[in-house]
Amino acid sequence: MAMTMRVLKVFDLIGEFAIDDLAGGKVFAMLHPELLAGHSVELDFEGVRIVAPPFLSVAIGRLFHDISAANFDRFFTATNLTQLDRTGLELVVESSKRYFTEPAYRTAVDTANAKVAAGEYDR
């Protein structure tokens, strides 16, 4: 029996601007349980005009907290992204995989974020 793929249309969920963490949270809430259950999911960006890293970090990056990279690669697909947006997605996925699997990388990111939040970050 062939498994069907669930299609989540980003435009229908949040509109044409996928830019902030609030919008990312809405998409994450729909995407996460599907992937966690081992269902194939297509995230369709048709009609979405802007896709920004804060959205991608929350909608996609957080998935790696409890979904393995292998299962993500097996069950997740994104369609109708521009080449620039696809590159952004790939960078978020790569960084998130490292964050949740490499403790030293996670510590470095957390330390840098804490310094930025406290206004203490100096290049």
Secondary structure, DSSP 8 states (H G I E B T S, - for coil): -----EEEEHHHHH-SEE-SHHHHHHHHHHHHHHHHTT--EEEE-TT--EE-HHHHHHHTGGGGGTS-HHHHHHHEEEES--HHHHHHHHHHHHHHHHHHH-HHHHHHHHHHHHHHHTT----
